[in-house]
Amino acid sequence: MKGTYTLLLVCKRSFRTKIGKLGYVNVRKGHYLYTGSALGQGAVSLEGRLRRHREVSKKTRWHIDYFTAKRNCTVSVAVCLRSRQRLECSINHALARRLNVRPVLPRAGSSDCACQAHLVKVVSSMSDRRVLDAVIRVYEDFRQLNQFSSDTASKSRGLLPIYSRKRRERF
């Protein structure tokens, strides 16, 4: 399956880590968001990416791996949109407009595009539920836009059952 996803990470304790060539960062307790696209097959499909992000023991390959490999920083939930289009930058910008966020480091998670960062900290003190509701609203807006697309593949687009608004479950 192909699409775009946002991970909601919850870091229960502060820690310091190196994020590849970007350098070191002090990660504070709180909520973090990472938005990415998975447009390939196998390990780089949507299912493959989400499976990798849940694993703690792995070789650090992407910027987000430096967070997900830490035991005190967990992926709480993933919100996904099935699509063949690369929507991560647009969704990332919409999340930044809806939530008070700041980049973890400039270019974190966005080394393949012109965005400031795709790995961001939610600066406002919010509950898990409020952060998640804001992310879901952004994805619902994109889902509605995709339903009006002239693309013939638009029938297969939409929020994936990994997370639904009616049923608050972890993936």
C-alpha positions in Angstrom: 0.0 0.0 0.0 1.2 3.5 -0.8 0.5 6.7 1.1 1.5 9.4 3.6 1.6 9.0 7.3 2.2 11.0 10.5 3.6 9.4 13.6 2.6 10.7 17.0 5.6 10.1 19.3 5.5 10.5 23.0 8.8 11.0 24.8 8.4 10.3 28.5 11.8 11.6 29.5 14.3 14.1 28.2 17.4 12.8 26.5 20.2 13.9 24.2 20.8 12.2 20.9 22.7 12.6 17.6 20.5 12.8 14.5 22.8 11.6 11.7 24.9 14.4 10.1 22.5 17.0 11.5 24.2 16.9 14.9 23.1 16.6 18.5 19.8 17.6 19.9 18.3 17.8 23.4 15.0 16.0 23.2 12.5 17.3 25.8 9.7 15.3 27.3 6.5 15.7 25.2 4.8 15.1 21.9 6.6 14.9 18.6 5.3 14.4 15.0 7.0 12.9 12.1 5.4 13.0 8.6 6.6 10.8 5.8 5.5 9.2 2.5 5.7 5.5 1.6 5.3 5.2 -2.1 7.2 1.9 -2.7 6.7 -1.8 -2.2 7.9 -4.2 0.5 10.0 -2.5 3.2 9.2 1.0 1.7 5.5 0.5 1.5 3.2 2.0 4.0 3.0 -1.2 6.0 6.7 -1.7 5.8 7.5 1.8 7.0 5.1 1.6 9.9 6.4 -1.8 10.9 10.0 -0.4 10.9 9.0 2.7 13.0 7.5 0.4 15.7 10.8 -1.6 16.0 13.2 -0.4 18.7 16.1 -2.6 17.8 17.2 -1.5 14.3 20.1 0.2 12.4 19.6 3.9 12.4 19.0 4.8 8.8 16.5 7.7 8.8 16.4 10.8 11.1 13.2 9.4 12.8 15.1 6.2 13.7 17.1 8.2 16.3 13.9 8.8 18.2 12.1 5.5 17.6 15.2 3.5 18.7 15.0 5.1 22.2 13.0 3.2 24.8 11.7 6.3 26.4 10.3 7.7 23.1 7.4 5.6 21.7 5.2 5.8 18.6 1.8 6.2 20.2 -0.2 6.1 16.9 0.0 6.5 13.2 -2.5 8.4 11.1 -2.4 7.5 7.4 -3.8 8.5 4.1 -3.7 6.1 1.2 -2.4 7.9 -1.9 0.0 7.5 -4.8 0.9 11.2 -4.5 3.7 12.5 -2.3 1.7 14.5 0.2 4.1 14.6 3.1 5.1 18.3 2.6 1.6 19.5 2.2 0.4 17.6 5.3 3.4 18.7 7.2 2.6 22.4 6.4 -1.0 21.9 7.4 0.0 20.3 10.7 2.3 23.3 11.4 -0.6 25.7 10.7 -2.9 23.8 13.1 -0.5 23.0 15.9 2.2 25.1 17.6 5.3 23.1 16.5 9.0 23.7 16.0 11.6 21.7 14.2 13.7 19.3 16.3 16.6 20.5 14.1 16.6 22.3 10.8 16.1 19.7 8.0 15.2 16.8 10.5 13.2 14.3 8.5 13.2 16.5 5.4 16.6 16.1 3.7 14.9 15.1 0.4 12.7 18.2 0.1 12.7 22.0 0.8 10.7 21.9 4.0 12.2 23.2 7.2 11.6 19.8 8.9 9.3 16.9 9.0 10.3 15.9 12.5 8.8 18.5 14.9 8.0 19.0 18.6 4.5 20.1 19.6 5.4 23.1 21.7 2.0 23.7 23.3 1.2 21.6 26.4 -1.6 19.4 25.1 -3.0 16.0 26.0 -2.4 13.1 23.7 -6.0 13.2 22.7 -5.9 16.9 21.6 -2.7 16.4 19.6 -4.2 13.3 17.9 -7.5 15.1 17.2 -5.7 17.9 15.5 -3.7 15.4 13.3 -6.8 13.6 12.4 -8.6 16.8 11.4 -5.7 17.6 9.0 -5.9 14.1 7.4 -9.7 14.3 7.1 -9.3 17.6 5.2 -6.8 15.9 2.8 -9.1 12.9 2.5 -12.0 15.1 1.5 -9.8 16.9 -1.1 -8.8 13.5 -2.5 -12.4 12.4 -2.9 -12.9 15.2 -5.4 -9.8 14.3 -7.4 -10.3 13.5 -11.0 -7.7 10.7 -10.6 -9.4 7.3 -11.3 -7.5 5.8 -8.4 -9.2 8.1 -6.0 -11.6 5.4 -4.9 -8.9 3.6 -3.0 -7.8 6.7 -1.1 -8.9 7.7 2.4 -7.9 7.3 6.0 -6.6 3.8 6.6 -8.2 1.6 9.3 -4.9 1.8 11.2 -6.6 4.6 13.0 -10.2 5.8 13.0 -11.9 8.7 14.6 -14.6 6.4 16.1 -12.3 3.9 17.6 -9.3 5.2 19.5 -6.9 2.4 19.2 -3.2 2.1 18.8 -1.8 0.4 15.7 
